[in-house]
Amino acid sequence: MTDATTPSPVPVLDATQMRVLGCLIEKESTTPEAYPLTVNATQTAANQKTARDPVMALDAGNVQHALRQLETMGLARQHFSARAERYEHLLGGRLDLPRQQVALLGLLLLRGPQTAGELATRSERMAKFADAEDLRHQLGRLIQRALVVQLPRAAGQREDRYMHLLGGPVDVDALAVQYRAPSSGAADGGALEERVQQLEATVAALQEQLAQLQSRLDG
């Protein structure tokens, strides 16, 4: 008999499902006025040019199929509306995770391996951590659950990087080499990238509000 207190196994997600789930997690916090997300809003979020690694070009059919698959897995839920299908993620409840750990997984789903420092900066709008030690503690809990892995440092790296395991086992050595320390030029562009991400989130929210207004006018 299965122990009722033991979290159920985590389904292995494909690339589209991971991107879509990451978007639902992110937008819950960054654009709450447009959440749960429509299929179109999820597609826009999935295909953002910034704050995504890798950049993808998913069509609406791919996104809708991924949302329905996530719903079947118990990782998302549809909200029925007369105007449009809307979806919210259920990752926290499905895996019994606190908001902080859900936010960390969301960032890793969207942007690939990251350092604790990068996660701290990028999670400011998604979850609150007492300090850097608290964030590392939450990462440690995810590692204990086999949801995250710590990558060995490659040449030139000063900090450890972390990667989620929602897509199944990963080649940690290959990833460690792939994500080398960024050049000074890339580091200087980090702040600009974050500002662009905020602007994209604002535009997405405005587009969603305009779509809702148009639906009311058409009605």
ABEGO torsion letter per residue (X at the ends): XBBAABBBBBBBBBAAAAAAAAAAAAAAAABAAAOBBBAAAAAAAAABABGBOBBBBBBAAAAAAAAAAAAAAGABBBBBBAABBBBBBAAAAAAGBBAAAAAAAAAAAAAEBBBAAAAAAAAAAABBBABAAAAAAAAAAAAAAGABBBBBBBBGBABBBBBBAAAEBBBAAAAAAABBBBBAAAAAAAAAAAAAAAAAAAAAAAAAAAAAAAAAAAX
